[in-house]
C-alpha cells in the first residue's frame, strides 16, 4: 500500500522551532486536512512532506508513485494559454504533444471550462476560471497523492462547491490520497477522513478529529452540524485564540 509516513518531524528557522515533533500517516484513498491559526507552520509542513524543503529533524517517507502540489496562488504562466498551462502538468509524461493537447482539453472540459476558453491567456480569465485551470493542471498526470495549500480560499461559494465536488470525484475514481491545508473547517469536513489541529509557536499537533461517515454520505446538514461541533471543541477554541492576543 502506498503511504506517507511522517515521524517526529521538527523544523527550525534560526534557533526557534516552527514545527515540533509532528507524526502521522496518510494512506492511499485517504485525506488528511490540517487546520490551525495563521503562522502555525502549516505551509512549511506541506513543503517538507512534499519534498519541496529539506527535512532537518525526524523523517518523511513517501511511497506514492506520483504526486502534485497546488498552492493558494494559481501560478499560471502569463505567456501560455489555458491548454498550454494545463499541459505543463504532463511535462514529464511519455505522451506525445498531440496526446498531451487532447488530455489537457478534456480535463479543461471536465473542470467546467469551455472550448472557447482554450486559447485564452491568464489575463483574460476570472479568478474562478484561473482556479479551474490550476486544479486541472495539478490533476492532469493523475497523481496518486495531492498536496493542496488553501486552493479554494479566494473563490466564491458556488465555484468552491463545484470544484470540491470535482475533487471528491477525482479522489474516489483514482483511489488517490490528499494532504489538504485549509482555514475553512467546513471544507475539511467535506473532504477529510482525519483533521489534524496544529497549534502555533511552535507548530504541534494538539488534537485529531476522525470522521467515520463516508464522504458520499455527508450531506450539507451533516457538514454544518459537524462543523458546529468542531467549533465548540475546547482545544480548537484555545488554539485559535492566540490570534486575538
Backbone as JSON, one array per atom type, in Angstrom:
{
  "sequence": "XXXXXXXXXXXXXXXXXXXXXXXXXXXXXXXXXXXXXXXXXXXXXXXXXXXXXXXXXXXXXXXXXXXXXXXXXXXXXXXXXXXXXXXXXXXXXXXXXXXXXXXXXXXXXXXXXXXXXXXXXXXXXXXXXXXXXXXXXXXXXXXXXXXXXXXXXXXXXXXXXXXXXXXXXXXXXXXXXXXXXXXXXXXXXXXXXXXXXXXXXXXXXXXXXXXXXXXXXXXXXXXXXXXXXXXXXXXXXXXXXXXXX",
  "N": [[0.84, -1.2, 0.0], [0.55, 2.2, -0.88], [1.88, 4.97, 0.9], [2.26, 7.86, 3.04], [4.51, 8.55, 5.48], [5.11, 10.23, 8.36], [7.37, 11.0, 10.84], [8.14, 12.18, 14.0], [8.78, 14.79, 13.15], [10.48, 17.81, 13.01], [11.18, 21.32, 12.7], [13.29, 24.12, 12.17], [13.58, 27.68, 12.07], [16.26, 29.56, 12.09], [17.08, 29.75, 15.46], [14.72, 28.96, 16.57], [11.97, 26.73, 16.89], [9.66, 26.06, 14.33], [8.02, 24.01, 13.69], [7.22, 21.14, 15.61], [7.95, 17.91, 16.54], [6.13, 16.35, 14.86], [3.95, 13.8, 13.88], [2.37, 11.46, 11.78], [0.33, 9.35, 9.63], [-0.5, 8.87, 6.23], [-2.56, 7.16, 4.15], [-3.2, 5.46, 0.98], [-6.1, 6.53, -0.82], [-7.06, 8.12, 1.22], [-7.74, 11.16, 3.05], [-6.13, 13.75, 4.69], [-6.62, 16.62, 6.55], [-5.21, 19.74, 7.47], [-5.64, 22.05, 9.96], [-5.53, 25.24, 11.62], [-4.18, 28.14, 13.37], [-3.07, 31.13, 11.59], [0.34, 31.37, 10.56], [1.22, 29.16, 11.87], [2.78, 27.18, 10.81], [1.75, 25.5, 8.86], [1.97, 25.55, 6.01], [4.72, 25.23, 5.78], [4.95, 22.63, 6.77], [3.62, 21.25, 4.72], [5.42, 21.72, 2.58], [7.67, 20.35, 3.49], [6.71, 17.71, 3.64], [6.1, 17.23, 0.99], [8.52, 17.28, -0.23], [9.59, 19.65, -1.1], [11.11, 21.11, 0.56], [13.98, 20.66, 2.59], [14.27, 18.08, 5.04], [15.0, 18.59, 8.43], [14.96, 17.53, 11.07], [13.78, 14.39, 12.3], [11.7, 12.31, 10.18], [10.48, 11.82, 6.81], [8.71, 9.68, 4.87], [7.81, 8.74, 1.73], [5.93, 6.79, -0.27], [4.29, 7.01, -2.43], [3.63, 6.77, -5.87], [3.24, 8.83, -7.74], [2.86, 12.41, -7.47], [1.36, 15.65, -6.88], [1.4, 19.22, -6.45], [-0.41, 22.0, -5.25], [-0.97, 25.48, -4.77], [-2.28, 28.33, -2.9], [-1.99, 30.59, -4.49], [-2.51, 30.68, -7.91], [-0.53, 30.5, -9.89], [-0.19, 30.52, -12.73], [1.3, 30.51, -16.01], [1.81, 33.51, -17.6], [2.27, 33.86, -20.33], [1.31, 31.65, -21.59], [-1.47, 29.89, -22.98], [-4.71, 28.61, -21.88], [-4.88, 25.77, -22.44], [-2.16, 25.15, -22.84], [-1.1, 25.83, -20.35], [-2.34, 23.9, -18.71], [-1.24, 21.64, -19.88], [1.33, 21.65, -18.92], [1.3, 20.16, -16.65], [1.73, 17.67, -17.61], [4.3, 17.5, -18.36], [6.53, 15.8, -17.82], [5.66, 13.4, -18.72], [5.17, 10.47, -20.85], [3.62, 10.93, -23.04], [2.76, 11.94, -26.4], [3.04, 15.18, -28.02], [0.62, 15.75, -29.27], [-1.1, 14.02, -27.92], [-0.89, 15.02, -25.31], [-2.06, 17.51, -25.69], [-4.69, 16.75, -26.26], [-5.44, 15.49, -23.86], [-5.23, 17.63, -22.06], [-7.21, 19.35, -23.05], [-9.5, 17.81, -22.61], [-9.56, 17.51, -19.8], [-9.84, 20.14, -19.12], [-12.43, 20.65, -20.0], [-13.73, 18.88, -18.28], [-13.47, 20.24, -15.92], [-15.17, 22.35, -16.1], [-14.55, 24.35, -17.93], [-14.82, 25.91, -21.19], [-14.81, 25.23, -24.76], [-14.26, 27.6, -26.11], [-12.65, 28.82, -24.29], [-10.13, 27.74, -24.45], [-7.96, 28.99, -25.81], [-7.49, 31.25, -24.37], [-5.62, 33.59, -22.37], [-4.02, 33.89, -19.11], [-4.53, 36.57, -18.24], [-7.0, 37.06, -19.28], [-8.77, 35.61, -17.84], [-11.18, 34.95, -15.26], [-11.06, 34.92, -11.61], [-12.18, 32.5, -10.72], [-12.06, 30.92, -13.06], [-9.31, 30.81, -13.44], [-8.57, 29.32, -11.2], [-9.78, 26.9, -11.84], [-8.23, 26.13, -14.04], [-5.73, 25.9, -12.8], [-6.19, 23.77, -10.95], [-6.89, 21.76, -12.75], [-4.47, 21.46, -14.1], [-2.88, 20.42, -12.04], [-4.04, 17.92, -11.71], [-3.71, 16.67, -14.11], [-1.78, 14.69, -14.75], [-2.73, 12.58, -13.35], [-2.1, 12.19, -10.46], [-1.29, 10.18, -7.56], [-1.1, 11.17, -5.06], [-2.06, 14.15, -3.6], [-1.03, 17.4, -2.76], [-2.41, 20.08, -1.33], [-2.6, 23.48, -0.8], [-4.62, 25.52, 0.62], [-6.34, 25.92, -1.78], [-8.84, 26.93, -2.47], [-9.42, 29.32, -1.26], [-9.83, 31.93, -2.22], [-12.16, 31.93, -3.63], [-15.62, 32.25, -4.7], [-18.65, 31.05, -3.1], [-20.2, 29.32, -4.78], [-18.47, 28.47, -6.92], [-16.45, 27.34, -5.41], [-17.81, 25.18, -4.19], [-18.43, 23.65, -6.45], [-15.86, 22.95, -7.45], [-14.86, 21.51, -5.29], [-16.55, 19.29, -5.33], [-15.78, 18.19, -7.78], [-13.16, 17.54, -7.15], [-13.55, 15.64, -5.11], [-14.71, 13.61, -6.63], [-12.57, 12.96, -8.33], [-10.69, 11.96, -6.46], [-12.03, 9.69, -5.52], [-12.39, 8.13, -7.88], [-9.78, 7.6, -8.61], [-8.6, 6.45, -6.44], [-6.99, 8.07, -4.9], [-4.85, 9.9, -2.61], [-4.85, 12.67, -0.26], [-3.28, 15.56, 1.04], [-4.26, 18.21, 2.77], [-4.51, 21.64, 3.25], [-6.32, 24.06, 5.01], [-8.26, 26.96, 5.97], [-10.87, 26.89, 6.29], [-13.11, 25.22, 8.05], [-15.36, 23.76, 7.33], [-14.74, 22.94, 4.74], [-12.73, 21.11, 5.3], [-14.24, 19.19, 6.68], [-15.91, 18.24, 4.64], [-14.11, 16.91, 2.97], [-12.29, 15.28, 4.35], [-10.81, 12.38, 5.96], [-9.51, 12.46, 8.29], [-8.84, 15.12, 10.51], [-6.31, 17.25, 11.42], [-5.34, 19.26, 14.09], [-3.34, 22.01, 14.31], [-1.39, 23.72, 16.48], [0.21, 26.93, 17.13], [3.57, 28.31, 17.39], [5.59, 26.58, 19.03], [4.62, 24.94, 15.89], [2.56, 22.33, 16.56], [0.86, 19.18, 16.64], [-2.13, 19.1, 18.23], [-4.59, 17.99, 18.5], [-6.73, 15.45, 17.15], [-9.23, 14.87, 14.8], [-11.38, 12.4, 13.89], [-13.31, 11.4, 11.15], [-15.87, 9.33, 10.62], [-18.03, 8.89, 8.95], [-18.86, 8.13, 5.59], [-17.59, 9.9, 2.74], [-19.34, 10.34, 0.58], [-21.74, 10.24, 1.84], [-22.05, 12.48, 3.3], [-24.06, 14.91, 3.87], [-25.23, 18.33, 3.3], [-26.39, 19.13, 5.65], [-25.15, 17.42, 7.47], [-22.47, 18.29, 7.23], [-22.68, 20.93, 8.14], [-23.59, 20.5, 10.79], [-21.48, 18.96, 11.87], [-19.34, 20.68, 11.56], [-20.11, 22.74, 13.28], [-19.96, 21.33, 15.65], [-17.19, 20.9, 15.84], [-16.31, 23.53, 16.09], [-17.08, 24.09, 18.62], [-15.33, 22.72, 20.14], [-13.16, 22.58, 22.86], [-10.31, 22.56, 22.81], [-9.79, 23.38, 20.19], [-10.86, 25.98, 20.25], [-9.17, 27.22, 22.15], [-6.76, 27.0, 20.76], [-7.03, 28.7, 18.58], [-7.35, 31.18, 19.77], [-5.0, 32.57, 20.17], [-4.52, 34.27, 18.1], [-5.91, 36.52, 18.73], [-4.62, 37.9, 20.65]],
  "CA": [[0.0, 0.0, 0.0], [1.27, 3.46, -0.91], [1.59, 5.78, 2.07], [3.16, 8.91, 3.5], [4.76, 8.34, 6.91], [5.84, 11.34, 8.98], [7.71, 10.62, 12.22], [8.94, 13.09, 14.85], [9.27, 15.84, 12.26], [10.64, 19.14, 13.6], [11.84, 22.23, 11.75], [13.68, 25.38, 12.78], [14.07, 28.84, 11.36], [17.2, 30.09, 13.07], [17.17, 28.96, 16.68], [13.4, 28.67, 17.08], [11.18, 25.72, 16.19], [8.37, 26.42, 13.74], [7.28, 22.76, 13.81], [7.87, 20.32, 16.62], [7.55, 16.53, 16.84], [4.93, 16.02, 14.09], [3.88, 12.41, 13.42], [1.09, 10.97, 11.27], [0.4, 8.53, 8.43], [-1.53, 9.08, 5.21], [-2.62, 6.0, 3.26], [-3.91, 5.67, -0.28], [-7.55, 6.7, -0.72], [-7.38, 8.86, 2.44], [-7.47, 12.6, 3.06], [-5.85, 14.41, 5.96], [-6.64, 18.08, 6.5], [-4.51, 20.45, 8.53], [-6.22, 23.34, 10.3], [-4.82, 25.9, 12.7], [-4.02, 29.57, 13.18], [-2.07, 31.62, 10.65], [1.68, 31.41, 11.11], [1.47, 27.97, 12.69], [3.69, 26.24, 10.15], [1.02, 24.55, 8.01], [2.58, 25.52, 4.67], [6.06, 24.63, 5.95], [4.73, 21.19, 6.89], [3.33, 20.75, 3.37], [6.64, 21.73, 1.78], [8.53, 19.28, 3.98], [6.12, 16.42, 3.29], [6.1, 17.07, -0.47], [9.89, 17.26, -0.72], [9.99, 20.96, -1.59], [12.04, 21.65, 1.54], [14.75, 19.57, 3.2], [13.95, 17.7, 6.41], [16.08, 18.83, 9.37], [14.86, 16.57, 12.17], [12.71, 13.44, 12.06], [11.73, 11.67, 8.86], [9.31, 11.79, 5.92], [8.84, 8.6, 3.9], [6.7, 8.84, 0.78], [6.0, 5.7, -1.24], [3.36, 7.25, -3.52], [4.34, 6.75, -7.15], [3.15, 10.16, -8.34], [2.27, 13.42, -6.61], [1.29, 17.01, -7.4], [1.26, 20.24, -5.42], [-1.1, 23.23, -5.66], [-0.95, 26.5, -3.73], [-3.35, 29.32, -2.94], [-1.69, 31.36, -5.7], [-2.69, 29.72, -9.0], [0.78, 30.36, -10.52], [-0.27, 30.24, -14.17], [2.28, 31.23, -16.82], [1.02, 34.51, -18.34], [2.51, 33.78, -21.78], [0.74, 30.41, -22.11], [-2.92, 29.86, -22.92], [-5.31, 27.65, -20.96], [-4.47, 24.39, -22.76], [-0.72, 25.0, -22.62], [-0.86, 25.83, -18.91], [-2.72, 22.59, -18.2], [-0.3, 20.66, -20.42], [2.55, 21.64, -18.11], [1.17, 19.06, -15.7], [2.12, 16.44, -18.3], [5.63, 17.79, -18.91], [7.45, 14.66, -17.7], [4.98, 12.16, -19.14], [5.64, 9.89, -22.11], [2.65, 11.21, -24.09], [3.18, 12.82, -27.49], [2.49, 16.53, -27.92], [-0.79, 15.69, -29.67], [-1.83, 13.36, -26.84], [-0.93, 15.97, -24.2], [-3.03, 18.53, -26.05], [-6.01, 16.15, -26.12], [-5.71, 15.27, -22.43], [-5.42, 18.94, -21.45], [-8.52, 19.86, -23.47], [-10.56, 17.03, -21.97], [-9.65, 17.82, -18.37], [-10.38, 21.51, -19.06], [-13.88, 20.5, -20.1], [-14.17, 18.22, -17.06], [-13.47, 21.22, -14.83], [-16.13, 23.42, -16.33], [-14.14, 25.32, -18.93], [-15.45, 25.71, -22.48], [-13.89, 25.2, -25.9], [-13.84, 28.97, -26.42], [-11.67, 29.27, -23.3], [-8.86, 27.05, -24.64], [-6.88, 29.87, -26.27], [-7.39, 32.45, -23.54], [-4.44, 33.71, -21.52], [-4.41, 34.18, -17.73], [-5.06, 37.93, -18.08], [-8.38, 37.07, -19.75], [-9.55, 34.68, -17.02], [-11.64, 35.36, -13.93], [-10.43, 34.17, -10.54], [-12.71, 31.14, -10.74], [-11.53, 30.2, -14.22], [-7.88, 30.57, -13.17], [-8.51, 28.21, -10.25], [-10.1, 25.68, -12.58], [-7.04, 25.79, -14.84], [-4.69, 25.47, -11.87], [-6.51, 22.45, -10.43], [-6.81, 20.84, -13.88], [-3.04, 21.2, -14.33], [-2.4, 19.56, -10.96], [-4.59, 16.56, -11.84], [-3.56, 16.19, -15.49], [-0.99, 13.45, -14.82], [-3.39, 11.62, -12.46], [-1.26, 11.87, -9.29], [-1.89, 9.37, -6.51], [-1.06, 11.96, -3.83], [-2.21, 15.58, -3.83], [-0.74, 18.35, -1.7], [-3.16, 21.29, -1.66], [-2.44, 24.52, 0.22], [-5.7, 26.5, 0.53], [-6.58, 26.25, -3.19], [-10.18, 27.49, -2.7], [-9.65, 30.4, -0.3], [-10.22, 33.2, -2.85], [-13.28, 31.66, -4.54], [-16.96, 32.41, -4.14], [-19.22, 29.8, -2.58], [-20.66, 28.45, -5.85], [-17.33, 27.87, -7.61], [-15.78, 26.49, -4.43], [-18.59, 23.94, -4.05], [-18.29, 22.88, -7.69], [-14.51, 22.39, -7.53], [-14.73, 20.5, -4.24], [-17.22, 18.09, -5.82], [-14.91, 17.62, -8.82], [-12.01, 16.96, -6.46], [-14.02, 14.42, -4.44], [-14.9, 12.6, -7.67], [-11.24, 12.53, -8.76], [-10.09, 11.14, -5.41], [-12.73, 8.41, -5.48], [-12.15, 7.38, -9.1], [-8.37, 7.24, -8.75], [-8.13, 5.95, -5.14], [-5.88, 8.95, -4.57], [-4.78, 10.45, -1.26], [-4.69, 14.11, -0.27], [-2.84, 16.33, 2.2], [-5.04, 19.4, 2.46], [-4.45, 22.72, 4.22], [-7.44, 24.97, 4.85], [-8.75, 27.72, 7.12], [-12.31, 26.68, 6.28], [-13.33, 23.92, 8.7], [-16.38, 23.02, 6.58], [-14.04, 22.27, 3.64], [-12.07, 19.94, 5.88], [-15.27, 18.2, 7.0], [-16.39, 17.66, 3.39], [-13.1, 16.17, 2.21], [-11.28, 14.58, 5.15], [-11.0, 11.24, 6.84], [-8.94, 12.89, 9.56], [-8.46, 16.53, 10.59], [-5.28, 17.49, 12.44], [-5.31, 20.64, 14.58], [-1.95, 22.41, 14.53], [-1.22, 24.97, 17.23], [1.36, 27.71, 16.68], [4.65, 28.74, 18.29], [5.8, 26.09, 17.67], [3.55, 24.14, 15.32], [2.43, 20.97, 17.1], [-0.47, 18.6, 16.54], [-2.69, 19.07, 19.59], [-5.86, 17.26, 18.51], [-7.09, 14.77, 15.91], [-10.66, 14.6, 14.62], [-11.64, 11.35, 12.9], [-14.68, 11.44, 10.62], [-16.15, 7.96, 10.19], [-19.07, 8.89, 7.9], [-18.31, 8.14, 4.24], [-17.68, 11.22, 2.12], [-20.53, 10.44, -0.26], [-22.92, 10.29, 2.7], [-22.01, 13.72, 4.08], [-24.99, 15.92, 3.33], [-24.97, 19.69, 3.75], [-26.8, 19.17, 7.06], [-24.09, 16.76, 8.22], [-21.29, 19.17, 7.23], [-22.99, 22.06, 9.01], [-23.66, 20.01, 12.16], [-20.15, 18.51, 12.32], [-18.52, 21.89, 11.66], [-20.51, 23.4, 14.52], [-19.42, 20.51, 16.74], [-15.75, 21.17, 15.94], [-16.13, 24.9, 16.55], [-17.35, 24.11, 20.06], [-14.29, 21.96, 20.81], [-12.38, 23.47, 23.74], [-8.93, 22.65, 22.35], [-9.78, 24.2, 18.99], [-11.09, 27.37, 20.66], [-7.94, 27.72, 22.78], [-5.71, 27.05, 19.77], [-7.21, 29.85, 17.71], [-7.43, 32.46, 20.49], [-3.71, 33.28, 20.18], [-4.56, 35.31, 17.08], [-6.61, 37.68, 19.26], [-3.81, 38.5, 21.71]],
  "C": [[0.88, 1.25, 0.0], [0.9, 4.28, 0.32], [2.65, 6.85, 2.28], [3.29, 8.75, 5.01], [5.64, 9.47, 7.43], [6.09, 10.99, 10.44], [8.59, 11.69, 12.86], [9.57, 14.22, 14.05], [9.31, 17.18, 13.0], [11.41, 20.01, 12.61], [12.1, 23.55, 12.45], [13.87, 26.45, 11.7], [14.97, 29.58, 12.34], [17.27, 29.18, 14.26], [15.8, 28.51, 17.19], [12.68, 27.62, 16.22], [9.92, 26.36, 15.6], [7.44, 25.21, 13.73], [8.0, 21.88, 14.81], [7.18, 18.96, 16.77], [6.21, 16.15, 16.18], [5.0, 14.57, 13.62], [2.47, 12.09, 12.94], [1.35, 10.07, 10.07], [-0.78, 8.86, 7.52], [-1.47, 7.93, 4.23], [-3.34, 6.34, 1.96], [-5.42, 5.72, -0.02], [-7.97, 7.38, 0.58], [-7.08, 10.35, 2.24], [-7.24, 13.06, 4.49], [-5.86, 15.91, 5.73], [-5.9, 18.64, 7.69], [-5.19, 21.79, 8.74], [-5.43, 23.93, 11.46], [-4.64, 27.37, 12.39], [-2.96, 29.93, 12.15], [-0.71, 31.68, 11.33], [2.04, 30.21, 11.95], [2.35, 26.93, 12.03], [3.02, 25.26, 9.21], [1.66, 24.43, 6.63], [3.99, 24.95, 4.71], [5.94, 23.12, 6.04], [4.44, 20.59, 5.52], [4.6, 20.68, 2.52], [7.6, 20.62, 2.2], [8.02, 17.91, 3.54], [6.17, 16.16, 1.79], [7.5, 17.07, -1.06], [10.37, 18.58, -1.27], [10.96, 21.65, -0.64], [12.71, 20.48, 2.25], [14.34, 19.35, 4.66], [15.18, 17.9, 7.3], [16.12, 17.78, 10.48], [13.64, 15.67, 11.95], [12.8, 12.88, 10.66], [10.39, 11.8, 8.14], [9.57, 10.7, 4.89], [7.6, 8.58, 3.02], [6.85, 7.75, -0.27], [4.99, 5.86, -2.38], [4.14, 7.4, -4.82], [4.35, 8.11, -7.83], [2.49, 11.13, -7.37], [2.25, 14.76, -7.34], [1.02, 17.96, -6.25], [0.54, 21.46, -6.0], [-1.15, 24.18, -4.47], [-2.14, 27.44, -3.88], [-3.21, 30.21, -4.18], [-1.71, 30.39, -6.88], [-1.42, 29.51, -9.82], [0.7, 29.91, -11.97], [0.78, 31.06, -14.9], [1.54, 32.21, -17.72], [1.18, 34.45, -19.85], [1.97, 32.49, -22.4], [-0.78, 30.46, -21.99], [-3.41, 28.76, -21.99], [-4.81, 26.23, -21.2], [-2.99, 24.18, -22.48], [-0.37, 25.03, -21.14], [-1.22, 24.49, -18.3], [-1.73, 21.52, -18.65], [1.01, 20.59, -19.64], [2.5, 20.55, -17.05], [1.57, 17.71, -16.28], [3.54, 16.5, -18.83], [6.55, 16.57, -18.9], [6.81, 13.33, -18.09], [5.54, 11.68, -20.48], [4.67, 10.14, -23.27], [3.27, 12.09, -25.18], [2.55, 14.2, -27.29], [1.0, 16.55, -28.26], [-1.63, 15.07, -28.55], [-1.96, 14.3, -25.63], [-1.99, 17.04, -24.45], [-4.45, 18.0, -25.85], [-6.4, 15.95, -24.67], [-6.01, 16.59, -21.75], [-6.79, 19.51, -21.8], [-9.65, 19.12, -22.76], [-10.69, 17.38, -20.5], [-10.13, 19.26, -18.16], [-11.91, 21.47, -19.11], [-14.45, 19.86, -18.83], [-14.29, 19.2, -15.9], [-14.26, 22.47, -15.16], [-15.71, 24.51, -17.28], [-14.77, 24.96, -20.28], [-14.42, 25.75, -23.6], [-13.38, 26.6, -26.22], [-12.85, 29.54, -25.4], [-10.26, 28.74, -23.58], [-7.71, 27.99, -24.98], [-6.77, 31.17, -25.48], [-6.12, 32.4, -22.68], [-4.88, 34.11, -20.11], [-5.0, 35.57, -17.51], [-6.53, 38.03, -18.48], [-9.31, 36.22, -18.89], [-10.0, 35.33, -15.72], [-10.89, 34.54, -12.88], [-10.88, 32.72, -10.5], [-12.16, 30.31, -11.88], [-10.05, 29.88, -14.02], [-7.71, 29.4, -12.21], [-8.84, 26.88, -10.91], [-8.89, 25.19, -13.37], [-5.94, 25.25, -13.93], [-4.95, 24.06, -11.36], [-6.45, 21.4, -11.55], [-5.35, 20.48, -14.18], [-2.48, 20.23, -13.3], [-2.83, 18.11, -11.16], [-4.34, 15.93, -13.2], [-2.8, 14.87, -15.58], [-1.5, 12.38, -13.87], [-2.51, 11.22, -11.27], [-2.02, 11.04, -8.27], [-1.87, 10.08, -5.16], [-1.11, 13.44, -4.2], [-1.81, 16.35, -2.57], [-1.41, 19.66, -2.09], [-3.09, 22.27, -0.5], [-3.46, 25.62, -0.02], [-6.05, 26.9, -0.92], [-7.91, 26.95, -3.45], [-10.43, 28.79, -1.93], [-10.16, 31.69, -0.94], [-11.47, 33.07, -3.72], [-14.62, 31.93, -3.87], [-17.56, 31.04, -3.84], [-19.6, 28.83, -3.69], [-19.52, 27.73, -6.55], [-16.59, 26.92, -6.68], [-16.5, 25.14, -4.3], [-18.41, 23.04, -5.26], [-16.92, 22.21, -7.78], [-14.27, 21.33, -6.47], [-15.39, 19.19, -4.69], [-16.4, 17.4, -6.9], [-13.7, 16.93, -8.19], [-12.4, 15.66, -5.76], [-14.18, 13.29, -5.45], [-13.56, 12.07, -8.14], [-10.62, 11.58, -7.72], [-10.71, 9.75, -5.36], [-12.38, 7.55, -6.7], [-10.72, 6.87, -9.2], [-7.76, 6.67, -7.46], [-6.93, 6.76, -4.67], [-5.98, 9.44, -3.12], [-4.54, 11.96, -1.35], [-4.25, 14.64, 1.09], [-3.33, 17.74, 1.95], [-4.94, 20.42, 3.59], [-5.59, 23.69, 3.96], [-7.69, 25.75, 6.13], [-10.26, 27.53, 7.27], [-12.62, 25.29, 6.83], [-14.37, 23.1, 7.95], [-15.76, 22.32, 5.37], [-13.38, 21.0, 4.15], [-13.07, 18.83, 6.17], [-15.76, 17.51, 5.72], [-15.4, 16.66, 2.79], [-12.29, 15.17, 3.03], [-11.77, 13.3, 5.8], [-10.51, 11.58, 8.24], [-8.56, 14.36, 9.46], [-7.46, 16.68, 11.73], [-5.26, 18.97, 12.8], [-3.88, 20.98, 14.97], [-1.92, 23.73, 15.28], [0.02, 25.68, 16.72], [2.37, 27.92, 17.81], [5.02, 27.73, 19.36], [4.61, 25.28, 17.18], [3.58, 22.71, 15.84], [1.01, 20.48, 16.88], [-1.02, 18.42, 17.95], [-4.01, 18.33, 19.65], [-6.08, 16.61, 17.15], [-8.59, 14.51, 15.91], [-10.81, 13.54, 13.54], [-13.09, 11.41, 12.46], [-14.98, 10.07, 10.0], [-17.17, 7.9, 9.05], [-18.42, 8.97, 6.52], [-18.55, 9.49, 3.57], [-18.96, 11.39, 1.3], [-21.83, 10.52, 0.55], [-22.98, 11.57, 3.54], [-22.85, 14.79, 3.41], [-24.58, 17.3, 3.83], [-25.33, 19.83, 5.23], [-25.72, 18.53, 7.94], [-22.88, 17.68, 8.35], [-21.5, 20.34, 8.19], [-22.96, 21.64, 10.48], [-22.28, 19.65, 12.7], [-19.22, 19.71, 12.46], [-18.82, 22.64, 12.96], [-19.95, 22.66, 15.73], [-17.93, 20.8, 16.94], [-15.5, 22.57, 16.5], [-16.39, 25.05, 18.05], [-16.27, 23.36, 20.85], [-13.37, 22.89, 21.6], [-10.94, 23.64, 23.27], [-8.82, 23.52, 21.1], [-9.95, 25.68, 19.34], [-9.81, 27.97, 21.25], [-6.83, 27.89, 21.75], [-5.82, 28.31, 18.91], [-7.22, 31.19, 18.45], [-6.13, 33.21, 20.49], [-3.71, 34.4, 19.15], [-5.2, 36.59, 17.61], [-5.8, 38.4, 20.34], [-3.29, 39.87, 21.29]]
}
